Amino acid sequence: MSRREPVYAATIGLGRALLRGLDVTTRSEGVEHVPATGPAVLAATHVSFPDFVFIGRALLGTGRRVRFMCRHDIWHSRLAARAMDAMGHIPVDREAPAAAYLKARRLLQQGEVVCLFPEGGISTAYTTRALMPGAAALARETGAPLVPVWMWGSQRIWAQKTTQDHPLPRPDLTRGRLVDVRFGEPLTVPPDADLTAVTQDLGHRLWRGLESLQQRPEHRPRPGEHAPWFPAHLGGHACELEASYVIDAMPRAAVRPTWGPGAS
């Protein structure tokens, strides 16, 4: 980076200290798929509130600092807003997302790496839910490569709620967790691409990649273990898929899944 960005540097230091204190292992794969220079759109699965920490951590060795698209209510705190703005992150108001899109486009045109969570939230079933088409649109308009990113393991640190009536759980500070971050081969989105078709392709890729991480032996529940953090269709005790649709409110603009459990 040509600029020092002291707030970003301090935040990285704090994140390192917290992960070291919790003895969290971040295992990354496919970092070479993120270009060393120039713009890139990262489209990541979303399984836990601190997912951004692990994506940023996985890319530390590349020298690239990621600009994340985040819920706009983080900016309601004046201190948080100043820090987020200093790091170049992007507030997203789902009721009026145009401003976020324009800022992300500008950052990409400046050669930055922008990360979106196109699900717009965390599935209570821990599978890939409906996707917003913004990642595909940004890649199409700017020519930036679209890089799928898969996350798993961070939900053990801070899980999603299991029913609509339950409050959000508190972070689990158990030491020694493992978090996997995998970057996939980038997609090229041509100027005449159909956004729905590209988003459906991305959805299939994100779902297949997520399930491949979920089925690694080190991430599966122990025999007889109650596992609300693991998908029901894979033998865990998270919210059932059909029931999750009631909890996982999605904007009407989202591309509905043609992927997921039972899909071909």
C-alpha positions in Angstrom: 0.0 0.0 0.0 1.2 3.5 -0.8 -0.4 5.0 2.3 0.2 4.0 5.9 -3.4 3.9 7.0 -2.7 4.0 10.8 -6.2 3.1 11.8 -6.2 0.0 9.6 -2.8 -1.0 10.9 -3.9 -0.6 14.5 -7.0 -2.7 13.8 -5.0 -5.4 12.3 -2.7 -5.4 15.4 -5.7 -5.7 17.7 -7.2 -8.5 15.6 -3.9 -10.4 15.8 -3.8 -10.0 19.5 -7.4 -11.2 20.0 -6.9 -14.3 17.7 -3.7 -15.1 19.5 -5.4 -14.8 22.9 -8.1 -17.2 21.7 -5.5 -19.5 20.1 -7.5 -19.4 16.8 -5.9 -21.0 13.8 -6.8 -19.4 10.4 -6.1 -21.8 7.6 -6.1 -20.2 4.2 -6.0 -21.7 0.7 -6.0 -20.2 -2.8 -4.7 -16.8 -1.8 -2.9 -16.7 -5.2 -6.3 -16.2 -6.8 -6.5 -12.7 -5.4 -4.6 -10.4 -7.8 -1.4 -8.9 -6.4 -2.3 -5.5 -7.8 -5.4 -3.9 -9.3 -9.1 -4.3 -8.4 -10.9 -7.5 -7.3 -14.4 -8.3 -6.1 -14.5 -10.9 -3.3 -17.8 -12.6 -2.9 -17.8 -14.5 0.4 -20.1 -16.9 2.2 -21.3 -15.6 5.5 -21.4 -17.9 8.5 -20.5 -15.6 11.4 -20.4 -12.0 12.4 -16.6 -11.7 12.5 -16.0 -13.3 9.1 -14.3 -10.1 7.9 -11.6 -10.6 10.5 -10.6 -13.9 9.0 -10.7 -12.9 5.3 -8.5 -9.9 6.2 -6.2 -12.2 8.2 -5.8 -14.7 5.3 -4.6 -11.9 3.0 -2.2 -10.2 5.4 0.8 -11.8 3.7 -0.2 -10.4 0.3 -0.1 -6.8 1.5 -3.6 -6.2 0.2 -6.1 -4.5 2.5 -9.7 -5.3 1.9 -12.6 -2.7 1.8 -15.6 -4.5 3.2 -19.3 -3.7 2.5 -20.9 -3.7 6.0 -24.3 -3.1 7.6 -24.9 0.7 7.7 -26.0 0.6 11.4 -22.3 0.1 12.4 -21.9 3.8 11.5 -24.5 4.8 14.1 -21.7 5.0 16.6 -19.6 8.1 15.9 -16.3 6.4 17.0 -17.0 3.3 14.9 -18.0 5.5 12.0 -14.7 7.4 12.1 -12.8 4.1 12.2 -14.7 2.4 9.4 -14.4 5.5 7.2 -10.6 5.7 7.9 -10.3 2.0 6.8 -12.3 2.7 3.6 -15.1 0.3 4.4 -18.5 0.8 2.8 -21.9 1.2 4.7 -24.8 -0.6 3.1 -28.3 0.4 3.7 -30.4 -2.5 2.2 -33.4 -0.1 1.8 -31.3 2.3 -0.3 -28.1 0.4 -1.6 -27.2 2.8 -4.5 -24.7 4.9 -2.5 -22.9 1.7 -1.3 -22.7 0.5 -4.9 -21.3 3.8 -6.2 -18.6 3.9 -3.4 -17.6 0.3 -4.1 -17.4 1.0 -7.8 -15.2 4.0 -7.2 -12.8 2.0 -4.9 -12.5 -0.7 -7.6 -11.7 1.9 -10.2 -8.9 3.0 -7.9 -7.5 -0.6 -7.9 -8.8 -1.7 -4.4 -10.0 -5.1 -3.3 -13.7 -4.9 -2.2 -15.4 -7.7 -0.3 -19.2 -8.4 -0.3 -21.2 -10.9 1.5 -23.9 -11.3 -1.2 -26.2 -13.4 1.0 -26.7 -10.1 3.0 -26.8 -12.0 6.3 -26.1 -15.4 7.9 -28.3 -18.3 7.0 -29.8 -19.9 10.2 -29.5 -23.3 8.3 -25.8 -22.6 7.5 -26.2 -23.1 3.8 -25.9 -20.6 1.0 -29.1 -18.7 0.8 -30.4 -16.2 -1.8 -27.8 -13.8 -3.2 -27.9 -10.2 -4.1 -26.6 -9.5 -7.6 -24.3 -6.6 -6.5 -21.1 -8.6 -6.7 -21.8 -9.7 -10.3 -22.8 -6.1 -11.2 -19.6 -4.6 -9.8 -17.5 -7.1 -11.6 -19.4 -6.6 -14.9 -19.1 -2.8 -14.8 -15.5 -2.4 -13.6 -13.9 -5.5 -15.3 -12.6 -6.6 -11.9 -12.2 -10.4 -11.4 -15.0 -11.9 -9.2 -13.3 -14.2 -6.6 -15.5 -16.6 -4.7 -14.5 -17.0 -1.0 -15.6 -19.7 1.3 -15.6 -19.5 5.1 -16.2 -22.2 7.8 -15.3 -22.6 11.4 -16.0 -19.0 12.5 -19.5 -19.9 13.5 -18.1 -21.8 16.4 -16.8 -18.5 17.8 -20.0 -16.5 17.2 -23.0 -18.4 16.0 -26.3 -17.3 14.4 -29.6 -17.8 16.3 -31.4 -21.0 15.9 -35.0 -19.8 15.9 -36.8 -16.6 15.1 -37.7 -16.0 18.8 -34.3 -16.7 20.2 -31.9 -13.8 20.9 -28.6 -13.7 19.2 -26.1 -15.8 21.1 -23.1 -14.4 22.7 -19.6 -15.1 21.4 -18.1 -18.4 22.5 -14.6 -17.7 23.7 -13.5 -21.3 23.8 -9.8 -21.5 22.8 -8.3 -23.5 20.0 -10.9 -23.0 17.2 -10.0 -23.6 13.5 -11.3 -21.3 10.8 -10.9 -22.2 7.1 -10.8 -19.4 4.4 -10.6 -20.6 0.8 -10.3 -18.3 -2.3 -11.5 -19.8 -5.5 -10.5 -19.2 -9.1 -11.7 -15.8 -10.3 -14.6 -15.4 -12.7 -14.5 -13.0 -15.6 -17.8 -11.2 -16.0 -18.1 -9.7 -19.5 -19.9 -6.4 -20.2 -22.9 -8.2 -21.8 -23.3 -10.8 -19.0 -26.7 -11.6 -17.6 -26.5 -10.7 -13.9 -29.0 -13.3 -12.8 -27.1 -16.1 -14.6 -23.8 -14.9 -13.2 -25.3 -14.7 -9.7 -26.8 -18.2 -10.1 -23.4 -19.6 -11.1 -21.8 -17.8 -8.1 -24.5 -19.3 -5.9 -23.7 -22.9 -7.0 -20.0 -22.3 -6.5 -20.4 -20.8 -3.1 -22.7 -23.6 -2.0 -20.5 -26.4 -3.3 -17.3 -24.8 -1.8 -19.0 -24.3 1.6 -20.2 -27.9 1.8 -16.7 -29.2 0.9 -15.4 -27.3 4.0 -18.2 -28.3 6.2 -17.6 -32.0 5.4 -13.9 -32.0 6.4 -13.5 -34.3 9.4 -12.0 -31.6 11.6 -15.2 -29.5 11.2 -17.8 -32.2 11.8 -19.5 -32.7 15.2 -18.3 -35.5 17.4 -20.6 -38.6 17.6 -23.6 -37.8 19.8 -22.6 -34.1 20.1 -25.4 -31.5 20.0 -24.3 -29.2 17.2 -26.6 -26.2 16.5 -23.7 -24.7 14.6 -23.7 -27.4 12.0 -26.2 -27.9 9.1 -29.2 -30.2 9.8 -29.0 -31.8 6.3 -25.4 -32.9 7.1 -26.3 -34.3 10.5 -26.1 -31.2 12.7 -28.8 -29.4 14.7 -29.0 -26.0 13.0 -32.3 -24.7 11.8 -34.0 -26.9 9.2 -33.7 -25.4 5.7 -37.5 -24.8 5.2 -37.8 -23.2 8.6 -34.8 -21.0 7.9 -36.7 -19.3 5.0 -39.0 -17.7 7.6 -36.2 -16.3 9.6 -33.8 -15.3 6.8 -35.6 -12.3 5.5 -34.2 -11.4 2.1 -34.8 -8.3 -0.2 -37.1 -8.9 -3.2 -34.1 -8.1 -5.4 -32.2 -11.2 -4.3 -31.7 -14.0 -6.8 -33.5 -17.0 -5.4 -31.5 -20.3 -5.0 -31.2 -22.8 -7.7 -28.5 -24.4 -5.5 -28.5 -26.0 -2.1 -29.4 -29.3 -0.5 -31.2 -31.5 -3.0 -30.2 -29.4 -6.0 -28.5 -31.1 -8.9 
